Each structure stands twice: as structure tokens, then as C-alpha cells.
Amino acid sequence: MIALGILAAVALGAGLWFMGAYNRLVRGRNLVEEAWSGIDVQLKRRHDLIPNLVETVKGYATHEKQIFEDVARMRSASISASGVAEKATAENGLTGALRQLFAVAEAYPDLKANQNFLQLQENLNTVESELQMARRYYNGAVRNQNILVESFPSNLVANMFAFQKATFFEIEDAQERAVPKVQF
């Protein structure tokens, strides 16, 4: 009788642990999805600002056609990209194209003084800052989920219910990874 009670307690404990591990994995997956939606919102805001920025610069720098085409092409690729890895690659390309656009703007003093351009540039800086925060939150949620999926004993439950590791949203641009060079 005592052995049956102990066996029932162990089975109940194992069942509760199993249920808790499953619920933690589901919670982690939902946090990753929620974090990705935050990045998606910021990317949409960024994509919506870019045509206005390009048009403003176009008015001053009409002979820079290739840069405008590059920005438009990279924006289109970014919008149509699916999945975290493809979206990250496309966004890195768009960031590079925007850098070229801002480099062109530096050559036009009238453009740099234009209020519309300054407002668009400030809005884009705000979006970039919020996007960086959203990326950090997303990557933190991914890290936590991946720990649950890979660590023992929760990996047993993860494998049983096909929970997969999530993909980090990483910067692939070597210029962004490099430490800035400061000269006085």
C-alpha cells in the first residue's frame, strides 16, 4: 500500500513537471512570436519612411539615379523577405543602401538644411533606435527559448512535441560589427 502511494506521488510529480516544462516551452515560443511582431512593426515604419526620404533627396541630387534604384530595390527585397534569416539579410542590405543615400545627402548643403529632410532623418533615427530595442528583446526571447529547447530535461519534452530552436536576428554587416575608429 505504501509503495503504491509512493508510486502515485512520483507519477503525479512527473506529470506536473512534464506539464510545467511543456507550458514553459509554449510560453517561450509565444514570446518569440510576440517579439518578432515588434520587429515587424518597426520594419514597416522604416519601410514607410524610405520613399519620402528618397523623394526629398531626389529633388536635390537628380544625377544619383543608381543610389535611388538601389534603395528602392533593397526596400522591395526587404518587404518581400520571409523568415528571420532572409529578413535579416535583406534588412542589412537596405541599411547599406540607406548609408549610401545619406552619404550623397552630405554633398548637398541645401538638402542638409531642408526641414523636411531633417524631419525625415530624425524620424528614421527614432525608428532605427526602436528597431534596435525590438531586436534586443527578440534575441533575448530567442535565447531563452533556445535554452529550454536544448537543455536537459526540458529538451525531452521539446523533442516530443517538435519545439525547434528559433533564429536570432543578427547583424551581418561587417561595418556595423566593427568598433568605430575615433580620431582627434
ChimeraX commands (.cxc) that place a marker at each C-alpha (Angstrom):
marker #1 position 0.00,0.00,0.00 radius 0.5
marker #1 position 2.80,2.45,0.90 radius 0.5
marker #1 position 4.67,1.51,-2.29 radius 0.5
marker #1 position 1.54,2.24,-4.33 radius 0.5
marker #1 position 1.20,5.65,-2.65 radius 0.5
marker #1 position 4.86,6.46,-3.34 radius 0.5
marker #1 position 4.48,5.33,-6.95 radius 0.5
marker #1 position 1.37,7.51,-7.35 radius 0.5
marker #1 position 3.19,10.52,-5.84 radius 0.5
marker #1 position 6.16,10.02,-8.18 radius 0.5
marker #1 position 3.83,9.68,-11.19 radius 0.5
marker #1 position 1.93,12.82,-10.13 radius 0.5
marker #1 position 5.20,14.72,-9.64 radius 0.5
marker #1 position 6.49,13.60,-13.04 radius 0.5
marker #1 position 3.19,14.57,-14.67 radius 0.5
marker #1 position 3.27,18.03,-13.06 radius 0.5
marker #1 position 6.89,18.54,-14.11 radius 0.5
marker #1 position 6.05,17.42,-17.66 radius 0.5
marker #1 position 3.11,19.82,-17.80 radius 0.5
marker #1 position 5.25,22.67,-16.44 radius 0.5
marker #1 position 8.04,22.01,-18.96 radius 0.5
marker #1 position 5.55,21.95,-21.83 radius 0.5
marker #1 position 3.93,25.21,-20.65 radius 0.5
marker #1 position 7.35,26.92,-20.38 radius 0.5
marker #1 position 8.16,25.89,-23.95 radius 0.5
marker #1 position 4.81,27.19,-25.21 radius 0.5
marker #1 position 5.30,30.44,-23.31 radius 0.5
marker #1 position 8.79,30.83,-24.79 radius 0.5
marker #1 position 7.54,30.20,-28.32 radius 0.5
marker #1 position 4.79,32.80,-27.85 radius 0.5
marker #1 position 7.28,35.35,-26.51 radius 0.5
marker #1 position 9.49,34.80,-29.57 radius 0.5
marker #1 position 6.48,35.33,-31.86 radius 0.5
marker #1 position 5.44,38.45,-29.96 radius 0.5
marker #1 position 8.98,39.82,-30.12 radius 0.5
marker #1 position 9.11,39.17,-33.87 radius 0.5
marker #1 position 5.88,41.11,-34.34 radius 0.5
marker #1 position 7.56,44.06,-32.58 radius 0.5
marker #1 position 10.42,43.94,-35.07 radius 0.5
marker #1 position 7.93,43.64,-37.92 radius 0.5
marker #1 position 6.11,46.80,-36.79 radius 0.5
marker #1 position 9.37,48.78,-36.67 radius 0.5
marker #1 position 10.45,47.47,-40.07 radius 0.5
marker #1 position 7.11,48.58,-41.55 radius 0.5
marker #1 position 7.58,52.05,-40.09 radius 0.5
marker #1 position 11.07,52.12,-41.56 radius 0.5
marker #1 position 9.84,50.98,-44.97 radius 0.5
marker #1 position 7.12,53.64,-44.94 radius 0.5
marker #1 position 9.64,56.44,-44.29 radius 0.5
marker #1 position 12.07,55.47,-47.02 radius 0.5
marker #1 position 10.05,56.61,-50.11 radius 0.5
marker #1 position 9.60,60.09,-48.60 radius 0.5
marker #1 position 13.28,60.29,-47.79 radius 0.5
marker #1 position 14.28,59.19,-51.29 radius 0.5
marker #1 position 11.94,61.71,-52.92 radius 0.5
marker #1 position 13.33,64.53,-50.79 radius 0.5
marker #1 position 16.92,63.65,-51.67 radius 0.5
marker #1 position 15.96,63.16,-55.35 radius 0.5
marker #1 position 14.89,66.78,-55.57 radius 0.5
marker #1 position 18.44,67.87,-54.76 radius 0.5
marker #1 position 20.56,65.06,-56.19 radius 0.5
marker #1 position 18.96,64.19,-59.52 radius 0.5
marker #1 position 22.09,62.63,-61.03 radius 0.5
marker #1 position 22.42,59.97,-58.26 radius 0.5
marker #1 position 19.98,57.61,-60.01 radius 0.5
marker #1 position 21.81,54.35,-59.15 radius 0.5
marker #1 position 21.61,55.02,-55.41 radius 0.5
marker #1 position 17.86,55.66,-55.60 radius 0.5
marker #1 position 17.39,52.45,-57.56 radius 0.5
marker #1 position 19.47,50.52,-55.01 radius 0.5
marker #1 position 17.40,51.83,-52.11 radius 0.5
marker #1 position 14.14,51.00,-53.91 radius 0.5
marker #1 position 15.37,47.51,-54.83 radius 0.5
marker #1 position 16.60,46.75,-51.31 radius 0.5
marker #1 position 13.38,48.11,-49.77 radius 0.5
marker #1 position 11.34,45.87,-52.06 radius 0.5
marker #1 position 13.53,42.85,-51.21 radius 0.5
marker #1 position 13.13,43.58,-47.51 radius 0.5
marker #1 position 9.36,43.87,-47.70 radius 0.5
marker #1 position 9.03,40.61,-49.63 radius 0.5
marker #1 position 11.52,38.64,-47.49 radius 0.5
marker #1 position 10.09,35.93,-45.29 radius 0.5
marker #1 position 11.62,34.23,-42.31 radius 0.5
marker #1 position 14.04,35.70,-39.83 radius 0.5
marker #1 position 17.27,34.86,-41.67 radius 0.5
marker #1 position 16.04,36.14,-45.05 radius 0.5
marker #1 position 14.56,39.27,-43.46 radius 0.5
marker #1 position 17.83,39.95,-41.58 radius 0.5
marker #1 position 19.87,39.64,-44.79 radius 0.5
marker #1 position 17.51,41.94,-46.69 radius 0.5
marker #1 position 17.47,44.50,-43.89 radius 0.5
marker #1 position 21.26,44.52,-43.76 radius 0.5
marker #1 position 21.29,45.28,-47.49 radius 0.5
marker #1 position 18.75,48.07,-47.01 radius 0.5
marker #1 position 20.84,49.58,-44.22 radius 0.5
marker #1 position 23.83,49.69,-46.56 radius 0.5
marker #1 position 21.78,51.37,-49.29 radius 0.5
marker #1 position 20.49,53.95,-46.81 radius 0.5
marker #1 position 24.07,54.68,-45.74 radius 0.5
marker #1 position 24.89,55.47,-49.38 radius 0.5
marker #1 position 21.84,57.72,-49.59 radius 0.5
marker #1 position 22.91,59.67,-46.51 radius 0.5
marker #1 position 26.45,59.91,-47.86 radius 0.5
marker #1 position 25.04,61.54,-51.01 radius 0.5
marker #1 position 22.98,63.92,-48.87 radius 0.5
marker #1 position 26.18,65.10,-47.17 radius 0.5
marker #1 position 27.36,66.52,-50.50 radius 0.5
marker #1 position 24.35,68.86,-50.78 radius 0.5
marker #1 position 24.35,71.65,-48.17 radius 0.5
marker #1 position 20.89,72.89,-49.22 radius 0.5
marker #1 position 19.48,69.42,-48.67 radius 0.5
marker #1 position 21.09,69.10,-45.25 radius 0.5
marker #1 position 19.36,72.36,-44.27 radius 0.5
marker #1 position 15.96,71.33,-45.66 radius 0.5
marker #1 position 13.42,71.00,-42.80 radius 0.5
marker #1 position 11.55,68.15,-44.48 radius 0.5
marker #1 position 14.79,66.19,-44.90 radius 0.5
marker #1 position 15.84,66.89,-41.32 radius 0.5
marker #1 position 12.45,65.73,-40.02 radius 0.5
marker #1 position 12.58,62.55,-42.11 radius 0.5
marker #1 position 16.13,61.88,-40.94 radius 0.5
marker #1 position 15.08,62.37,-37.31 radius 0.5
marker #1 position 12.08,60.05,-37.77 radius 0.5
marker #1 position 14.31,57.40,-39.34 radius 0.5
marker #1 position 16.79,57.70,-36.46 radius 0.5
marker #1 position 13.93,57.20,-34.00 radius 0.5
marker #1 position 12.70,54.14,-35.89 radius 0.5
marker #1 position 16.24,52.73,-36.04 radius 0.5
marker #1 position 16.58,53.17,-32.27 radius 0.5
marker #1 position 13.25,51.45,-31.62 radius 0.5
marker #1 position 14.19,48.71,-34.07 radius 0.5
marker #1 position 17.41,48.12,-32.17 radius 0.5
marker #1 position 15.43,47.75,-28.92 radius 0.5
marker #1 position 12.98,45.37,-30.62 radius 0.5
marker #1 position 15.89,43.29,-31.93 radius 0.5
marker #1 position 17.37,43.05,-28.45 radius 0.5
marker #1 position 14.04,41.95,-26.99 radius 0.5
marker #1 position 13.55,39.41,-29.78 radius 0.5
marker #1 position 17.05,37.99,-29.43 radius 0.5
marker #1 position 16.56,37.70,-25.65 radius 0.5
marker #1 position 13.33,35.78,-26.16 radius 0.5
marker #1 position 15.07,33.55,-28.72 radius 0.5
marker #1 position 17.95,32.92,-26.31 radius 0.5
marker #1 position 15.58,31.89,-23.53 radius 0.5
marker #1 position 13.57,29.62,-25.84 radius 0.5
marker #1 position 16.69,28.00,-27.27 radius 0.5
marker #1 position 17.98,27.28,-23.75 radius 0.5
marker #1 position 14.72,25.48,-22.94 radius 0.5
marker #1 position 14.77,23.55,-26.22 radius 0.5
marker #1 position 18.36,22.40,-25.79 radius 0.5
marker #1 position 18.83,21.89,-22.05 radius 0.5
marker #1 position 18.08,18.70,-20.18 radius 0.5
marker #1 position 15.46,17.64,-19.16 radius 0.5
marker #1 position 13.18,20.12,-20.94 radius 0.5
marker #1 position 14.73,19.03,-24.25 radius 0.5
marker #1 position 12.91,15.70,-23.82 radius 0.5
marker #1 position 9.57,17.50,-23.88 radius 0.5
marker #1 position 10.76,19.81,-26.68 radius 0.5
marker #1 position 11.73,16.84,-28.85 radius 0.5
marker #1 position 8.50,15.04,-28.08 radius 0.5
marker #1 position 6.38,18.00,-29.28 radius 0.5
marker #1 position 8.74,19.20,-32.07 radius 0.5
marker #1 position 9.74,22.51,-30.49 radius 0.5
marker #1 position 12.58,23.95,-32.57 radius 0.5
marker #1 position 15.37,26.40,-31.89 radius 0.5
marker #1 position 14.49,29.91,-33.04 radius 0.5
marker #1 position 16.75,32.03,-35.27 radius 0.5
marker #1 position 18.49,35.12,-33.95 radius 0.5
marker #1 position 18.10,38.42,-35.82 radius 0.5
marker #1 position 21.78,39.18,-36.34 radius 0.5
marker #1 position 23.76,41.96,-37.95 radius 0.5
marker #1 position 25.76,40.61,-40.86 radius 0.5
marker #1 position 27.25,43.93,-41.93 radius 0.5
marker #1 position 30.94,43.96,-41.01 radius 0.5
marker #1 position 30.88,47.78,-40.75 radius 0.5
marker #1 position 28.19,47.67,-38.05 radius 0.5
marker #1 position 30.07,44.98,-36.11 radius 0.5
marker #1 position 33.38,46.84,-36.25 radius 0.5
marker #1 position 34.44,49.09,-33.41 radius 0.5
marker #1 position 34.21,52.70,-34.58 radius 0.5
marker #1 position 37.56,54.37,-35.19 radius 0.5
marker #1 position 37.89,57.60,-33.24 radius 0.5
marker #1 position 40.45,60.19,-34.28 radius 0.5
marker #1 position 41.14,63.55,-32.72 radius 0.5
marker link #1:1,2 radius 0.2
marker link #1:2,3 radius 0.2
marker link #1:3,4 radius 0.2
marker link #1:4,5 radius 0.2
marker link #1:5,6 radius 0.2
marker link #1:6,7 radius 0.2
marker link #1:7,8 radius 0.2
marker link #1:8,9 radius 0.2
marker link #1:9,10 radius 0.2
marker link #1:10,11 radius 0.2
marker link #1:11,12 radius 0.2
marker link #1:12,13 radius 0.2
marker link #1:13,14 radius 0.2
marker link #1:14,15 radius 0.2
marker link #1:15,16 radius 0.2
marker link #1:16,17 radius 0.2
marker link #1:17,18 radius 0.2
marker link #1:18,19 radius 0.2
marker link #1:19,20 radius 0.2
marker link #1:20,21 radius 0.2
marker link #1:21,22 radius 0.2
marker link #1:22,23 radius 0.2
marker link #1:23,24 radius 0.2
marker link #1:24,25 radius 0.2
marker link #1:25,26 radius 0.2
marker link #1:26,27 radius 0.2
marker link #1:27,28 radius 0.2
marker link #1:28,29 radius 0.2
marker link #1:29,30 radius 0.2
marker link #1:30,31 radius 0.2
marker link #1:31,32 radius 0.2
marker link #1:32,33 radius 0.2
marker link #1:33,34 radius 0.2
marker link #1:34,35 radius 0.2
marker link #1:35,36 radius 0.2
marker link #1:36,37 radius 0.2
marker link #1:37,38 radius 0.2
marker link #1:38,39 radius 0.2
marker link #1:39,40 radius 0.2
marker link #1:40,41 radius 0.2
marker link #1:41,42 radius 0.2
marker link #1:42,43 radius 0.2
marker link #1:43,44 radius 0.2
marker link #1:44,45 radius 0.2
marker link #1:45,46 radius 0.2
marker link #1:46,47 radius 0.2
marker link #1:47,48 radius 0.2
marker link #1:48,49 radius 0.2
marker link #1:49,50 radius 0.2
marker link #1:50,51 radius 0.2
marker link #1:51,52 radius 0.2
marker link #1:52,53 radius 0.2
marker link #1:53,54 radius 0.2
marker link #1:54,55 radius 0.2
marker link #1:55,56 radius 0.2
marker link #1:56,57 radius 0.2
marker link #1:57,58 radius 0.2
marker link #1:58,59 radius 0.2
marker link #1:59,60 radius 0.2
marker link #1:60,61 radius 0.2
marker link #1:61,62 radius 0.2
marker link #1:62,63 radius 0.2
marker link #1:63,64 radius 0.2
marker link #1:64,65 radius 0.2
marker link #1:65,66 radius 0.2
marker link #1:66,67 radius 0.2
marker link #1:67,68 radius 0.2
marker link #1:68,69 radius 0.2
marker link #1:69,70 radius 0.2
marker link #1:70,71 radius 0.2
marker link #1:71,72 radius 0.2
marker link #1:72,73 radius 0.2
marker link #1:73,74 radius 0.2
marker link #1:74,75 radius 0.2
marker link #1:75,76 radius 0.2
marker link #1:76,77 radius 0.2
marker link #1:77,78 radius 0.2
marker link #1:78,79 radius 0.2
marker link #1:79,80 radius 0.2
marker link #1:80,81 radius 0.2
marker link #1:81,82 radius 0.2
marker link #1:82,83 radius 0.2
marker link #1:83,84 radius 0.2
marker link #1:84,85 radius 0.2
marker link #1:85,86 radius 0.2
marker link #1:86,87 radius 0.2
marker link #1:87,88 radius 0.2
marker link #1:88,89 radius 0.2
marker link #1:89,90 radius 0.2
marker link #1:90,91 radius 0.2
marker link #1:91,92 radius 0.2
marker link #1:92,93 radius 0.2
marker link #1:93,94 radius 0.2
marker link #1:94,95 radius 0.2
marker link #1:95,96 radius 0.2
marker link #1:96,97 radius 0.2
marker link #1:97,98 radius 0.2
marker link #1:98,99 radius 0.2
marker link #1:99,100 radius 0.2
marker link #1:100,101 radius 0.2
marker link #1:101,102 radius 0.2
marker link #1:102,103 radius 0.2
marker link #1:103,104 radius 0.2
marker link #1:104,105 radius 0.2
marker link #1:105,106 radius 0.2
marker link #1:106,107 radius 0.2
marker link #1:107,108 radius 0.2
marker link #1:108,109 radius 0.2
marker link #1:109,110 radius 0.2
marker link #1:110,111 radius 0.2
marker link #1:111,112 radius 0.2
marker link #1:112,113 radius 0.2
marker link #1:113,114 radius 0.2
marker link #1:114,115 radius 0.2
marker link #1:115,116 radius 0.2
marker link #1:116,117 radius 0.2
marker link #1:117,118 radius 0.2
marker link #1:118,119 radius 0.2
marker link #1:119,120 radius 0.2
marker link #1:120,121 radius 0.2
marker link #1:121,122 radius 0.2
marker link #1:122,123 radius 0.2
marker link #1:123,124 radius 0.2
marker link #1:124,125 radius 0.2
marker link #1:125,126 radius 0.2
marker link #1:126,127 radius 0.2
marker link #1:127,128 radius 0.2
marker link #1:128,129 radius 0.2
marker link #1:129,130 radius 0.2
marker link #1:130,131 radius 0.2
marker link #1:131,132 radius 0.2
marker link #1:132,133 radius 0.2
marker link #1:133,134 radius 0.2
marker link #1:134,135 radius 0.2
marker link #1:135,136 radius 0.2
marker link #1:136,137 radius 0.2
marker link #1:137,138 radius 0.2
marker link #1:138,139 radius 0.2
marker link #1:139,140 radius 0.2
marker link #1:140,141 radius 0.2
marker link #1:141,142 radius 0.2
marker link #1:142,143 radius 0.2
marker link #1:143,144 radius 0.2
marker link #1:144,145 radius 0.2
marker link #1:145,146 radius 0.2
marker link #1:146,147 radius 0.2
marker link #1:147,148 radius 0.2
marker link #1:148,149 radius 0.2
marker link #1:149,150 radius 0.2
marker link #1:150,151 radius 0.2
marker link #1:151,152 radius 0.2
marker link #1:152,153 radius 0.2
marker link #1:153,154 radius 0.2
marker link #1:154,155 radius 0.2
marker link #1:155,156 radius 0.2
marker link #1:156,157 radius 0.2
marker link #1:157,158 radius 0.2
marker link #1:158,159 radius 0.2
marker link #1:159,160 radius 0.2
marker link #1:160,161 radius 0.2
marker link #1:161,162 radius 0.2
marker link #1:162,163 radius 0.2
marker link #1:163,164 radius 0.2
marker link #1:164,165 radius 0.2
marker link #1:165,166 radius 0.2
marker link #1:166,167 radius 0.2
marker link #1:167,168 radius 0.2
marker link #1:168,169 radius 0.2
marker link #1:169,170 radius 0.2
marker link #1:170,171 radius 0.2
marker link #1:171,172 radius 0.2
marker link #1:172,173 radius 0.2
marker link #1:173,174 radius 0.2
marker link #1:174,175 radius 0.2
marker link #1:175,176 radius 0.2
marker link #1:176,177 radius 0.2
marker link #1:177,178 radius 0.2
marker link #1:178,179 radius 0.2
marker link #1:179,180 radius 0.2
marker link #1:180,181 radius 0.2
marker link #1:181,182 radius 0.2
marker link #1:182,183 radius 0.2
marker link #1:183,184 radius 0.2
view
